[in-house]
Amino acid sequence: MANFTLTFQQISGGLDLPLVKVSDWYEYQEGKRGKRLGTQYLTLRIANGCELLAVRVEDAEAPVISQEELDKHNTSMNFVLARFEGFTARPYVDRAGRMQLSAKADRIVLVKDGAAK
């Protein structure tokens, strides 16, 4: 497979992405969980049939939003939108033979009514 990366613009179709889930991102060695590396944000790619995309962001602090707060927004259909800075995504084929994307970013920016907060 060719080695290339995709930008946030290419992945999102120019749209901010709704957040679905927030979780800690850990390093794994020999099947055991190691140190915390950052946060993994699960998003919906609206421009691509609502496919899920996990974006990992290295950080030393807590996530920019808690899962509890995100759940409140999503339950009321008032979705939290995000964009990512320093974003790169690489395609790969998983064990089942499906094309997937591995995505990382330097920073997440939450968007409220068209303005970053």
All heavy atoms as an XYZ file, in Angstrom:
921
protein
N       0.848     -1.176      0.000
C       0.000      0.000      0.000
C       0.895      1.241      0.000
O       1.906      1.279      0.680
C      -0.913      0.000      1.230
C      -1.782      1.238      1.301
S      -2.855      1.340      2.738
C      -3.899     -0.040      2.470
N       0.482      2.254     -0.733
C       1.233      3.505     -0.791
C       1.218      4.182      0.579
O       0.250      4.073      1.326
C       0.622      4.429     -1.833
N       2.289      4.881      0.882
C       2.404      5.573      2.151
C       2.078      7.051      1.939
O       2.832      7.761      1.296
C       3.815      5.397      2.705
C       3.953      5.961      4.102
O       2.969      6.251      4.767
N       5.173      6.117      4.538
N       0.923      7.500      2.436
C       0.533      8.896      2.315
C      -0.326      9.288      3.506
O      -0.814      8.423      4.229
C      -0.211      9.166      0.996
C      -1.508      8.430      0.856
C      -2.702      9.022      1.232
C      -1.541      7.146      0.343
C      -3.902      8.345      1.101
C      -2.741      6.458      0.206
C      -3.925      7.062      0.583
N      -0.483     10.587      3.705
C      -1.327     11.076      4.796
C      -2.428     11.965      4.227
O      -2.293     12.523      3.145
C      -0.510     11.880      5.827
O       0.093     12.996      5.178
C       0.552     11.027      6.480
N      -3.496     12.073      4.983
C      -4.636     12.907      4.615
C      -4.776     14.034      5.625
O      -4.471     13.865      6.805
C      -5.912     12.064      4.594
C      -5.913     10.906      3.599
C      -7.060      9.951      3.896
C      -5.984     11.411      2.184
N      -5.281     15.174      5.178
C      -5.475     16.334      6.049
C      -6.874     16.314      6.658
O      -7.750     15.554      6.223
C      -5.308     17.642      5.266
O      -6.378     17.726      4.292
C      -3.954     17.711      4.570
N      -7.089     17.174      7.639
C      -8.412     17.289      8.254
C      -9.441     17.721      7.220
O     -10.564     17.207      7.186
C      -8.381     18.268      9.428
C      -9.700     18.367     10.134
C     -10.167     17.312     10.904
C     -10.496     19.489     10.017
C     -11.396     17.377     11.553
C     -11.721     19.570     10.669
C     -12.166     18.516     11.429
N      -9.090     18.640      6.344
C      -9.989     19.105      5.288
C     -10.423     17.940      4.393
O     -11.592     17.796      4.060
C      -9.295     20.198      4.457
C     -10.087     20.703      3.273
C     -11.285     21.549      3.646
O     -11.357     22.106      4.735
N     -12.248     21.635      2.749
N      -9.479     17.096      4.023
C      -9.795     15.953      3.172
C     -10.695     14.943      3.882
O     -11.586     14.365      3.275
C      -8.505     15.259      2.717
C      -7.695     16.093      1.746
C      -6.308     15.513      1.521
O      -5.642     15.096      2.465
N      -5.873     15.505      0.267
N     -10.461     14.712      5.152
C     -11.235     13.737      5.919
C     -12.636     14.245      6.253
O     -13.605     13.506      6.196
C     -10.492     13.386      7.238
C      -9.206     12.661      6.931
C     -11.365     12.585      8.183
C      -9.377     11.350      6.222
N     -12.737     15.531      6.598
C     -14.006     16.069      7.092
C     -14.883     16.666      6.000
O     -16.042     16.976      6.255
C     -13.733     17.147      8.147
O     -13.152     18.290      7.533
N     -14.340     16.846      4.812
C     -15.107     17.501      3.756
C     -15.369     18.960      4.062
O     -16.316     19.545      3.574
N     -14.533     19.555      4.905
C     -14.683     20.963      5.268
C     -15.653     21.211      6.406
O     -15.942     22.356      6.740
N     -16.178     20.145      7.010
C     -17.132     20.289      8.108
C     -16.463     20.026      9.451
O     -15.536     19.235      9.535
C     -18.270     19.276      7.943
C     -19.083     19.346      6.656
C     -20.031     18.171      6.568
C     -19.836     20.660      6.568
N     -16.961     20.684     10.499
C     -16.555     20.334     11.852
C     -17.212     19.000     12.182
O     -18.298     18.694     11.695
C     -16.981     21.416     12.842
C     -16.328     22.764     12.537
O     -15.145     22.773     12.135
O     -17.005     23.792     12.693
N     -16.571     18.189     13.003
C     -17.049     16.841     13.282
C     -17.719     16.752     14.650
O     -17.164     17.223     15.640
C     -15.891     15.849     13.230
C     -15.119     15.785     11.912
C     -13.971     14.788     12.018
C     -16.036     15.431     10.762
N     -18.902     16.128     14.740
C     -19.546     15.912     16.042
C     -18.748     14.906     16.873
O     -18.293     13.885     16.352
C     -20.908     15.324     15.684
C     -21.091     15.550     14.227
C     -19.739     15.678     13.632
N     -18.593     15.217     18.163
C     -17.921     14.294     19.082
C     -18.929     13.309     19.643
O     -20.050     13.677     19.990
C     -17.293     15.056     20.246
C     -16.079     15.911     19.943
C     -15.606     16.624     21.207
C     -14.970     15.086     19.352
N     -18.519     12.042     19.738
C     -19.379     10.987     20.239
C     -18.861     10.452     21.570
O     -19.629     10.190     22.483
C     -19.469      9.831     19.217
C     -20.290      8.680     19.754
C     -20.022     10.333     17.900
N     -17.548     10.310     21.676
C     -16.973      9.689     22.875
C     -15.590     10.266     23.151
O     -14.850     10.603     22.227
C     -16.865      8.176     22.650
C     -16.367      7.403     23.839
C     -16.341      5.923     23.555
C     -15.791      5.173     24.758
N     -15.663      3.744     24.495
N     -15.252     10.324     24.437
C     -13.944     10.776     24.890
C     -13.371      9.703     25.809
O     -14.067      9.228     26.708
C     -14.052     12.107     25.681
C     -12.707     12.533     26.217
C     -14.661     13.197     24.828
N     -12.111      9.328     25.578
C     -11.491      8.327     26.456
C      -9.992      8.564     26.533
O      -9.406      9.209     25.662
C     -11.772      6.904     25.952
O     -11.272      6.734     24.653
N      -9.386      8.037     27.583
C      -7.938      8.133     27.720
C      -7.273      7.238     26.678
O      -7.796      6.192     26.306
C      -7.496      7.706     29.118
C      -7.864      8.728     30.174
O      -7.838      9.933     29.877
O      -8.167      8.316     31.303
N      -6.105      7.662     26.219
C      -5.317      6.908     25.243
C      -4.059      6.440     25.963
O      -3.312      7.243     26.519
C      -5.001      7.802     24.058
C      -3.978      7.316     23.097
C      -3.736      6.035     22.721
C      -3.054      8.119     22.380
N      -2.724      5.993     21.799
C      -2.280      7.258     21.575
C      -2.798      9.487     22.316
C      -1.280      7.710     20.720
C      -1.809      9.942     21.464
C      -1.062      9.053     20.689
N      -3.868      5.131     25.977
C      -2.741      4.542     26.693
C      -1.795      3.834     25.732
O      -2.204      3.347     24.690
C      -3.224      3.502     27.717
C      -3.967      4.106     28.873
C      -5.354      4.149     28.881
C      -3.285      4.624     29.964
C      -6.036      4.700     29.949
C      -3.969      5.169     31.035
C      -5.343      5.207     31.019
O      -6.025      5.752     32.073
N      -0.560      3.747     26.146
C       0.419      2.941     25.423
C       0.249      1.490     25.884
O      -0.074      1.244     27.045
C       1.810      3.503     25.710
C       2.857      2.552     26.132
C       4.161      3.250     26.487
O       4.829      3.768     25.589
O       4.503      3.255     27.678
N       0.406      0.573     24.965
C       0.312     -0.856     25.296
C       1.600     -1.547     24.882
O       2.107     -1.315     23.784
C      -0.878     -1.520     24.583
C      -2.190     -1.194     25.230
C      -2.900     -0.058     24.873
C      -2.709     -2.013     26.213
C      -4.103      0.253     25.482
C      -3.917     -1.705     26.834
C      -4.602     -0.575     26.460
O      -5.793     -0.277     27.073
N       2.140     -2.361     25.782
C       3.343     -3.140     25.499
C       3.096     -4.559     25.955
O       2.718     -4.780     27.117
C       4.557     -2.549     26.207
C       4.956     -1.194     25.682
C       6.161     -0.635     26.406
O       6.491     -1.041     27.505
N       6.818      0.318     25.767
N       3.271     -5.487     25.043
C       3.083     -6.912     25.335
C       1.705     -7.186     25.937
O       1.558     -7.972     26.878
C       4.187     -7.423     26.256
C       5.579     -7.276     25.652
C       6.686     -7.678     26.617
O       6.409     -8.340     27.632
O       7.833     -7.311     26.327
N       0.689     -6.490     25.411
C      -0.678     -6.713     25.858
C      -1.051     -6.061     27.171
O      -2.156     -6.246     27.659
N      -0.141     -5.292     27.766
C      -0.412     -4.644     29.052
C      -0.458     -3.133     28.872
O       0.335     -2.559     28.136
C       0.650     -5.014     30.075
C       0.637     -6.482     30.415
C       1.635     -6.805     31.489
C       1.591     -8.296     31.787
N       2.533     -8.667     32.807
N      -1.420     -2.527     29.597
C      -1.572     -1.082     29.521
C      -0.427     -0.396     30.251
O      -0.110     -0.731     31.387
C      -2.906     -0.677     30.121
C      -3.222      0.785     29.888
C      -4.636      1.087     30.233
N      -4.743      1.323     31.664
C      -5.862      1.650     32.268
N      -6.964      1.737     31.596
N      -5.875      1.872     33.555
N       0.159      0.587     29.578
C       1.259      1.350     30.151
C       0.822      2.759     30.514
O      -0.304      2.975     30.962
N       1.679      3.718     30.261
C       1.400      5.101     30.652
C       0.362      5.751     29.734
O       0.176      5.354     28.589
C       2.684      5.920     30.665
C       3.255      6.212     29.310
C       4.464      7.116     29.411
C       4.935      7.474     28.007
N       5.963      8.474     28.006
N      -0.295      6.765     30.282
C      -1.288      7.535     29.529
C      -0.541      8.427     28.551
O       0.364      9.158     28.929
C      -2.133      8.372     30.483
C      -3.230      9.145     29.785
C      -3.996     10.021     30.769
N      -5.059     10.743     30.136
C      -4.907     11.843     29.403
N      -3.720     12.371     29.234
N      -5.950     12.436     28.846
N      -0.957      8.387     27.284
C      -0.324      9.199     26.248
C      -1.134     10.444     25.918
O      -0.585     11.428     25.437
C      -0.135      8.376     24.971
C       0.744      7.138     25.090
C       0.727      6.357     23.795
C       2.165      7.532     25.465
N      -2.440     10.381     26.152
C      -3.288     11.512     25.796
C      -4.743     11.118     25.807
O      -5.170     10.281     26.594
N      -5.504     11.706     24.867
C      -6.941     11.494     24.798
C      -7.321     11.025     23.402
O      -6.778     11.492     22.412
C      -7.689     12.801     25.120
O      -7.253     13.278     26.396
C      -9.193     12.601     25.148
N      -8.277     10.118     23.351
C      -8.831      9.677     22.072
C     -10.246     10.231     21.963
O     -11.069     10.020     22.856
C      -8.859      8.157     21.985
C      -9.467      7.649     20.697
C      -9.317      6.156     20.561
O      -8.283      5.691     20.110
N     -10.331      5.410     20.955
N     -10.524     10.949     20.871
C     -11.830     11.534     20.615
C     -12.480     10.772     19.468
O     -11.918     10.693     18.372
C     -11.696     13.017     20.247
C     -11.113     13.848     21.357
C      -9.746     14.111     21.416
C     -11.930     14.365     22.354
C      -9.212     14.864     22.447
C     -11.393     15.123     23.389
C     -10.033     15.368     23.425
O      -9.512     16.113     24.446
N     -13.653     10.210     19.707
C     -14.383      9.494     18.671
C     -15.354     10.474     18.025
O     -16.166     11.101     18.713
C     -15.131      8.299     19.274
C     -15.724      7.306     18.299
C     -14.640      6.663     17.438
C     -16.483      6.225     19.055
N     -15.266     10.612     16.705
C     -16.070     11.575     15.959
C     -16.904     10.870     14.897
O     -16.660      9.722     14.558
C     -15.167     12.606     15.254
O     -14.394     11.936     14.252
C     -14.246     13.306     16.220
N     -17.880     11.607     14.355
C     -18.671     11.136     13.226
C     -18.265     11.916     11.978
O     -18.280     13.147     11.990
C     -20.164     11.370     13.467
C     -20.869     10.496     14.471
C     -22.316     10.951     14.631
C     -20.817      9.040     14.053
N     -17.932     11.204     10.937
C     -17.601     11.841      9.656
C     -18.894     11.996      8.868
O     -19.297     11.115      8.125
C     -16.581     11.018      8.898
C     -15.221     11.021      9.574
C     -14.236     10.122      8.878
N     -14.128     10.420      7.464
C     -13.715      9.539      6.561
N     -13.367      8.322      6.914
N     -13.642      9.868      5.293
N     -19.559     13.133      9.028
C     -20.858     13.398      8.415
C     -20.778     13.305      6.893
O     -21.655     12.741      6.252
C     -21.382     14.787      8.835
C     -21.524     14.881     10.356
C     -22.702     15.105      8.138
C     -22.498     13.926     10.958
N     -19.713     13.838      6.311
C     -19.580     13.853      4.852
C     -19.326     12.462      4.279
O     -19.343     12.287      3.064
C     -18.450     14.804      4.442
N     -19.119     11.479      5.138
C     -18.806     10.124      4.668
C     -19.766      9.092      5.275
O     -19.336      8.048      5.751
C     -17.345      9.784      4.999
C     -16.795      8.700      4.112
O     -17.151      8.610      2.939
N     -15.939      7.863      4.660
N     -21.044      9.407      5.289
C     -22.040      8.451      5.767
C     -22.011      8.190      7.258
O     -22.374      7.110      7.705
N     -21.578      9.145      8.045
C     -21.504      9.036      9.502
C     -20.573      7.922      9.979
O     -20.827      7.277     10.992
C     -22.890      8.869     10.116
S     -23.855     10.380     10.047
N     -19.494      7.708      9.250
C     -18.478      6.757      9.705
C     -17.808      7.295     10.956
O     -17.620      8.498     11.101
C     -17.406      6.557      8.631
C     -17.818      5.664      7.510
C     -16.664      5.384      6.548
O     -15.545      5.896      6.757
O     -16.908      4.657      5.587
N     -17.437      6.382     11.843
C     -16.721      6.773     13.051
C     -15.240      6.948     12.742
O     -14.671      6.207     11.939
C     -16.884      5.710     14.130
C     -18.292      5.541     14.681
C     -18.356      4.319     15.589
C     -18.730      6.785     15.423
N     -14.630      7.929     13.389
C     -13.194      8.162     13.268
C     -12.648      8.513     14.638
O     -13.110      9.464     15.276
C     -12.896      9.302     12.283
C     -11.423      9.696     12.168
C     -10.611      8.572     11.523
C     -11.266     10.986     11.394
N     -11.671      7.753     15.106
C     -10.996      8.043     16.370
C      -9.769      8.891     16.077
O      -8.961      8.547     15.219
C     -10.590      6.752     17.059
N      -9.660     10.011     16.788
C      -8.517     10.910     16.632
C      -7.796     10.976     17.968
O      -8.397     11.305     18.991
C      -8.958     12.324     16.198
C      -7.752     13.224     16.003
C      -9.807     12.268     14.926
N      -6.521     10.653     17.952
C      -5.715     10.675     19.176
C      -4.947     11.987     19.277
O      -4.340     12.422     18.300
C      -4.751      9.500     19.179
C      -5.476      8.182     19.246
C      -4.530      7.038     19.133
N      -5.251      5.796     19.351
C      -4.825      4.626     18.960
N      -3.663      4.507     18.357
N      -5.544      3.549     19.185
N      -5.013     12.580     20.475
C      -4.325     13.845     20.738
C      -3.434     13.646     21.953
O      -3.928     13.300     23.031
C      -5.335     14.987     20.996
C      -4.603     16.281     21.325
C      -6.258     15.169     19.793
N      -2.133     13.847     21.762
C      -1.208     13.748     22.904
C      -1.445     14.941     23.816
O      -1.492     16.081     23.359
C       0.241     13.738     22.421
C       0.633     12.462     21.726
C       2.108     12.416     21.385
O       2.929     12.963     22.145
O       2.411     11.843     20.334
N      -1.618     14.674     25.100
C      -1.776     15.745     26.081
C      -1.384     15.219     27.453
O      -1.457     14.033     27.717
C      -3.199     16.311     26.087
C      -4.273     15.268     26.388
O      -4.001     14.324     27.170
O      -5.378     15.388     25.860
N      -0.967     16.121     28.292
C      -0.575     15.754     29.648
C      -1.702     16.034     30.631
O      -1.655     15.621     31.773
C       0.676     16.528     30.052
N      -2.699     16.733     30.176
C      -3.809     17.163     31.026
C      -5.053     16.329     30.754
O      -5.044     15.403     29.970
C      -4.108     18.639     30.728
C      -2.896     19.538     30.769
C      -2.686     20.193     32.103
O      -3.677     20.418     32.798
O      -1.538     20.482     32.432
N      -6.135     16.738     31.359
C      -7.425     16.083     31.146
C      -7.981     16.456     29.770
O      -7.572     17.457     29.177
C      -8.395     16.530     32.237
N      -8.932     15.680     29.253
C      -9.573     16.010     27.974
C     -10.233     17.390     28.027
O     -10.567     17.884     29.106
C     -10.631     14.921     27.814
C     -10.214     13.814     28.726
C      -9.452     14.452     29.837
N     -10.481     17.990     26.856
C     -11.092     19.318     26.807
C     -12.570     19.283     27.183
O     -13.154     20.323     27.466
C     -10.927     19.978     25.420
C      -9.470     20.244     25.113
C     -11.580     19.155     24.327
N     -13.170     18.091     27.186
C     -14.564     17.915     27.593
C     -14.686     16.529     28.220
O     -14.035     15.588     27.785
C     -15.531     18.080     26.393
C     -16.982     18.091     26.852
C     -15.270     17.041     25.325
C     -17.966     18.533     25.761
N     -15.530     16.425     29.244
C     -15.721     15.118     29.896
C     -16.768     14.312     29.134
O     -17.612     14.868     28.416
C     -16.166     15.308     31.348
O     -17.487     15.824     31.375
N     -16.746     13.002     29.331
C     -17.757     12.148     28.703
C     -19.147     12.478     29.229
O     -20.121     12.478     28.484
C     -17.436     10.663     28.931
C     -18.384      9.731     28.204
C     -18.323      9.865     26.683
O     -17.249      9.859     26.106
N     -19.482      9.992     26.048
N     -19.257     12.831     30.512
C     -20.544     13.180     31.104
C     -21.134     14.419     30.431
O     -22.328     14.449     30.099
C     -20.406     13.418     32.618
C     -20.046     12.178     33.403
C     -18.557     11.823     33.339
O     -17.708     12.693     33.034
O     -18.237     10.650     33.558
N     -20.309     15.446     30.240
C     -20.786     16.662     29.589
C     -21.150     16.375     28.131
O     -22.166     16.849     27.624
C     -19.716     17.759     29.663
C     -20.185     19.081     29.103
C     -19.171     20.192     29.242
O     -18.167     20.024     29.965
O     -19.388     21.237     28.605
N     -20.349     15.576     27.472
C     -20.615     15.209     26.085
C     -21.934     14.437     25.979
O     -22.743     14.695     25.077
C     -19.456     14.375     25.550
C     -19.458     14.060     24.068
C     -19.487     15.322     23.225
C     -18.233     13.238     23.725
N     -22.175     13.511     26.908
C     -23.425     12.746     26.916
C     -24.641     13.664     27.054
O     -25.669     13.452     26.396
C     -23.432     11.717     28.046
C     -22.494     10.552     27.787
O     -22.074     10.355     26.616
O     -22.164      9.843     28.759
N     -24.552     14.688     27.909
C     -25.661     15.635     28.081
C     -25.980     16.334     26.763
O     -27.141     16.469     26.384
C     -25.323     16.674     29.157
C     -25.331     16.137     30.557
C     -24.942     17.226     31.528
C     -24.662     16.661     32.910
N     -24.144     17.681     33.824
N     -24.944     16.788     26.076
C     -25.139     17.471     24.792
C     -25.741     16.524     23.756
O     -26.678     16.881     23.044
C     -23.817     18.021     24.261
C     -23.359     19.256     24.949
N     -23.817     20.515     24.624
C     -22.479     19.436     25.956
C     -23.240     21.411     25.392
N     -22.418     20.782     26.221
N     -25.201     15.316     23.658
C     -25.645     14.377     22.636
C     -27.077     13.895     22.887
O     -27.850     13.726     21.950
C     -24.683     13.195     22.533
C     -23.347     13.599     21.946
O     -23.208     14.669     21.360
N     -22.357     12.752     22.099
N     -27.444     13.697     24.160
C     -28.797     13.268     24.500
C     -29.827     14.312     24.089
O     -30.914     13.981     23.632
C     -28.909     12.973     26.009
O     -27.966     11.942     26.331
C     -30.297     12.517     26.400
N     -29.465     15.582     24.218
C     -30.379     16.669     23.843
C     -30.234     17.058     22.364
O     -30.831     18.044     21.931
C     -30.142     17.886     24.734
O     -28.859     18.439     24.462
N     -29.449     16.267     21.606
C     -29.222     16.518     20.174
C     -28.561     17.870     19.911
O     -28.705     18.457     18.858
C     -30.529     16.408     19.378
C     -31.223     15.069     19.521
S     -30.286     13.699     18.849
C     -30.588     13.916     17.133
N     -27.846     18.386     20.901
C     -27.086     19.632     20.780
C     -25.608     19.244     20.701
O     -24.857     19.420     21.655
C     -27.372     20.526     21.988
C     -26.659     21.844     21.895
O     -26.283     22.293     20.827
N     -26.456     22.474     23.044
N     -25.210     18.687     19.577
C     -23.901     18.067     19.445
C     -22.742     19.048     19.615
O     -22.834     20.196     19.194
C     -23.784     17.374     18.090
C     -24.803     16.295     17.908
C     -25.869     16.470     17.036
C     -24.727     15.117     18.628
C     -26.821     15.482     16.875
C     -25.677     14.122     18.476
C     -26.727     14.308     17.591
N     -21.679     18.563     20.227
C     -20.437     19.318     20.362
C     -19.625     19.052     19.107
O     -19.353     17.899     18.766
C     -19.650     18.873     21.618
C     -18.307     19.569     21.679
C     -20.462     19.134     22.872
N     -19.279     20.111     18.408
C     -18.499     19.992     17.179
C     -17.035     20.278     17.466
O     -16.703     21.066     18.352
C     -19.021     20.957     16.111
C     -20.480     20.787     15.719
C     -20.873     21.843     14.702
C     -20.738     19.398     15.180
N     -16.163     19.635     16.696
C     -14.725     19.815     16.898
C     -14.008     19.885     15.563
O     -14.471     19.349     14.556
C     -14.168     18.663     17.731
N     -12.877     20.540     15.590
C     -11.923     20.490     14.486
C     -10.565     20.214     15.118
O     -10.382     20.410     16.324
C     -11.952     21.752     13.636
C     -11.451     23.005     14.302
C     -11.486     24.195     13.344
N     -12.843     24.561     12.993
C     -13.396     25.718     13.270
N     -12.710     26.647     13.891
N     -14.631     25.972     12.945
N      -9.643     19.772     14.324
C      -8.343     19.362     14.846
C      -7.226     20.107     14.129
O      -7.257     20.252     12.910
C      -8.159     17.846     14.679
C      -9.133     17.049     15.501
C     -10.360     16.687     14.979
C      -8.828     16.686     16.800
C     -11.274     15.958     15.727
C      -9.727     15.962     17.560
C     -10.956     15.597     17.022
N      -6.246     20.563     14.897
C      -5.071     21.234     14.345
C      -3.899     20.260     14.339
O      -3.780     19.421     15.234
C      -4.735     22.469     15.175
C      -5.835     23.513     15.145
C      -5.569     24.683     16.071
O      -4.606     24.641     16.872
O      -6.355     25.651     16.009
N      -3.054     20.363     13.341
C      -1.918     19.453     13.228
C      -2.380     18.035     12.963
O      -1.758     17.079     13.398
N      -3.472     17.898     12.237
C      -4.130     16.617     11.986
C      -3.453     15.854     10.844
O      -3.120     16.436      9.813
C      -5.591     16.877     11.609
C      -6.377     15.646     11.256
C      -7.130     14.999     12.219
C      -6.383     15.152      9.963
C      -7.878     13.866     11.894
C      -7.123     14.020      9.630
C      -7.863     13.391     10.604
N      -3.260     14.556     11.034
C      -2.837     13.661      9.956
C      -3.579     12.340     10.105
O      -3.831     11.885     11.217
C      -1.323     13.370      9.965
O      -0.960     12.798     11.220
C      -0.493     14.617      9.705
N      -3.937     11.765      8.989
C      -4.587     10.453      8.989
C      -3.892      9.583      7.960
O      -3.548     10.047      6.871
C      -6.071     10.582      8.666
N      -3.673      8.341      8.326
C      -3.037      7.374      7.428
C      -3.971      6.182      7.240
O      -4.479      5.642      8.213
C      -1.723      6.892      8.021
C      -0.688      7.971      8.176
C       0.607      7.385      8.750
N       1.518      8.411      9.162
C       2.316      9.096      8.361
N       2.297      8.840      7.080
N       3.127     10.020      8.808
N      -4.162      5.771      5.998
C      -4.985      4.589      5.758
C      -4.210      3.308      6.049
O      -2.986      3.267      5.924
C      -5.328      4.688      4.266
C      -4.249      5.514      3.681
C      -3.752      6.427      4.766
N      -4.942      2.281      6.474
C      -4.354      0.955      6.685
C      -5.461     -0.083      6.504
O      -6.653      0.246      6.494
C      -3.702      0.831      8.062
C      -4.669      0.808      9.219
C      -5.118     -0.403      9.755
C      -5.153      1.989      9.784
C      -6.010     -0.426     10.819
C      -6.050      1.963     10.838
C      -6.470      0.759     11.347
O      -7.362      0.729     12.389
N      -5.082     -1.326      6.355
C      -6.040     -2.413      6.226
C      -6.032     -3.193      7.534
O      -4.980     -3.627      7.997
C      -5.676     -3.336      5.037
C      -6.649     -4.505      4.951
C      -5.657     -2.534      3.739
N      -7.224     -3.353      8.152
C      -7.304     -4.063      9.431
C      -7.273     -5.579      9.210
O      -7.207     -6.059      8.079
C      -8.524     -3.617     10.241
C      -9.856     -4.018      9.639
O      -9.891     -4.849      8.708
O     -10.892     -3.507     10.109
N      -7.336     -6.325     10.301
C      -7.239     -7.794     10.235
C      -8.367     -8.425      9.427
O      -8.215     -9.519      8.891
C      -7.223     -8.377     11.644
C      -5.965     -8.066     12.377
C      -5.995     -8.661     13.767
N      -4.769     -8.324     14.465
C      -4.680     -8.191     15.759
N      -5.744     -8.387     16.520
N      -3.535     -7.887     16.318
N      -9.506     -7.741      9.354
C     -10.645     -8.259      8.598
C     -10.588     -7.863      7.122
O     -11.489     -8.174      6.356
C     -11.950     -7.765      9.218
N      -9.522     -7.142      6.736
C      -9.363     -6.729      5.346
C     -10.086     -5.448      4.981
O     -10.199     -5.115      3.804
N     -10.578     -4.719      5.979
C     -11.284     -3.453      5.725
C     -10.317     -2.278      5.776
O      -9.409     -2.245      6.604
C     -12.374     -3.240      6.765
C     -13.492     -4.262      6.700
C     -14.476     -4.014      7.809
N     -13.772     -4.086      9.089
C     -14.201     -4.729     10.156
N     -15.353     -5.328     10.126
N     -13.490     -4.756     11.266
N     -10.552     -1.290      4.930
C      -9.762     -0.060      4.944
C     -10.180      0.776      6.151
O     -11.370      0.992      6.391
C     -10.005      0.736      3.661
C      -9.200      2.008      3.578
S      -7.434      1.760      3.426
C      -7.327      1.116      1.784
N      -9.207      1.218      6.944
C      -9.437      2.040      8.126
C      -8.510      3.247      8.082
O      -7.595      3.293      7.265
C      -9.162      1.232      9.402
C      -9.994     -0.013      9.562
C     -11.440      0.294      9.884
O     -11.771      1.351     10.410
N     -12.306     -0.640      9.566
N      -8.736      4.191      8.979
C      -7.866      5.356      9.108
C      -7.316      5.426     10.523
O      -8.051      5.231     11.487
C      -8.630      6.646      8.808
C      -9.056      6.874      7.371
C      -9.959      8.091      7.281
C      -7.845      7.051      6.471
N      -6.040      5.712     10.632
C      -5.398      5.986     11.913
C      -5.139      7.485     11.943
O      -4.415      8.000     11.086
C      -4.085      5.203     12.017
O      -3.394      5.569     13.186
N      -5.747      8.194     12.904
C      -5.674      9.655     12.918
C      -5.073     10.177     14.215
O      -5.374      9.680     15.295
C      -7.061     10.251     12.710
N      -4.236     11.208     14.070
C      -3.632     11.901     15.212
C      -3.724     13.399     14.955
O      -3.822     13.835     13.812
C      -2.164     11.523     15.368
C      -1.931     10.107     15.857
C      -0.465      9.786     15.911
C       0.160     10.363     17.157
N       1.574      9.981     17.307
N      -3.672     14.166     16.024
C      -3.676     15.623     15.904
C      -2.868     16.210     17.047
O      -2.696     15.578     18.086
C      -5.098     16.167     15.925
N      -2.406     17.428     16.834
C      -1.676     18.142     17.883
C      -2.626     18.748     18.907
O      -2.290     18.871     20.081
C      -0.826     19.264     17.285
C       0.286     18.751     16.393
O       0.759     17.615     16.612
O       0.670     19.483     15.456
N      -3.832     19.122     18.423
C      -4.752     19.852     19.297
C      -6.173     19.705     18.790
O      -6.418     19.643     17.595
C      -4.352     21.326     19.283
C      -5.158     22.226     20.135
C      -4.538     23.641     20.184
N      -5.355     24.490     20.993
C      -6.128     25.463     20.517
N      -6.159     25.722     19.234
N      -6.856     26.197     21.325
N      -7.130     19.650     19.722
C      -8.548     19.677     19.385
C      -9.090     21.063     19.716
O      -8.697     21.676     20.720
C      -9.338     18.592     20.156
C     -10.814     18.608     19.735
C      -9.146     18.727     21.651
C     -11.639     17.484     20.329
N      -9.987     21.555     18.879
C     -10.644     22.835     19.114
C     -12.144     22.575     19.087
O     -12.675     22.099     18.087
C     -10.269     23.877     18.029
C     -11.017     25.175     18.252
C      -8.766     24.106     17.995
N     -12.821     22.869     20.209
C     -14.277     22.733     20.257
C     -14.899     23.951     19.602
O     -14.439     25.078     19.787
C     -14.761     22.600     21.699
C     -14.245     21.385     22.465
C     -14.892     21.337     23.844
C     -14.482     20.093     21.707
N     -15.976     23.738     18.864
C     -16.632     24.806     18.114
C     -18.051     24.962     18.617
O     -18.782     23.977     18.746
C     -16.638     24.467     16.604
C     -17.338     25.551     15.812
C     -15.228     24.253     16.099
N     -18.437     26.180     18.915
C     -19.796     26.469     19.389
C     -20.396     27.522     18.481
O     -19.871     28.639     18.377
C     -19.734     26.953     20.840
C     -21.069     27.291     21.435
C     -21.852     26.037     21.764
C     -23.100     26.412     22.530
N     -24.022     25.337     22.617
N     -21.470     27.190     17.789
C     -22.173     28.134     16.898
C     -21.225     28.796     15.916
O     -21.271     30.014     15.721
C     -22.922     29.183     17.708
C     -23.981     28.588     18.604
O     -24.573     27.570     18.203
O     -24.189     29.111     19.708
N     -20.319     28.035     15.341
C     -19.423     28.555     14.316
C     -18.190     29.274     14.843
O     -17.371     29.719     14.064
N     -18.041     29.384     16.155
C     -16.871     30.071     16.717
C     -16.150     29.132     17.668
O     -16.787     28.442     18.455
C     -17.300     31.335     17.458
N     -14.841     29.103     17.579
C     -14.068     28.235     18.478
C     -14.190     28.749     19.899
O     -14.282     29.947     20.136
C     -12.608     28.219     18.042
N     -14.212     27.793     20.843
C     -14.264     28.218     22.256
C     -13.093     27.669     23.017
O     -12.403     26.784     22.593
C     -15.571     27.831     22.912
C     -15.786     26.364     23.146
C     -17.070     26.152     23.909
C     -17.123     24.751     24.473
N     -18.285     24.459     25.213
